[in-house]
Amino acid sequence: MPANVEAAVEAARRRALDERAFWQRQYPDYLKRYPGQFVVVKGSEFLAAVPDLKALEALLAKWGLSRPDVMVRYMREPLPLLL
């Protein structure tokens, strides 16, 4: 694999791991504050909580952002496991 491809893959992997770690730390707090809403974060900065995807799309357009520019999670309680 070419070095530039390896570097890009490694950078994407690091971003994914950082995003996962961020949500593991912040999800419980955001769930308490914004249940049933989409939380929008850029870097580690909270930007907004919106009720639906249409509102999310409008907000991103208003701010000149696109989905890859931000992290978004829907705040809901985990579903119970039925075994």
Helices and strands as residue ranges (DSSP letters): H 3-33, E 38-42, E 45-50, H 53-63, G 67-69, E 71-74
